[in-house]
Amino acid sequence: MPTGLATFTVRLINPSRDWSAQYPSLVTVGVTDAALTPAPIILANTASYSPVSGFSFSCQGIPNQVYRLWASTNLTDWLPIQTVTNLGAVFLLHDPQTQWPQRFYRVEWVP
């Protein structure tokens, strides 16, 4: 059995989206004191790009939750670009950097 520390990402699928129901059982081997919190679903909506103003896109998330935009040019090294609190159902993320030939993005919920 492996020993040492590890980071696990667990995605709980709940098709009914009824989070008041009991969470499904999760069996872990060799993991103790694990606290599991389901992350909110983040949906990207519209996007726009301008060489002058950069790249912007809107996302849907849970109101009053904090989200962070990350960017990478190689999918290995990630830099935080912006952190926002979603004040409504939709929030806007913006990357003003325009000098990159390509750039990848990910949005993270910050519990």
Protein Blocks (a to p, Z undefined) as FASTA:
>chain_A
ZZdjdddddddddfkopakbccdddddehiahiacddddddddfdddddfknopaddddd
dehiacdddddfklmaccdfbdcddfblbdcdddfbfkbfbdcddddddZZ
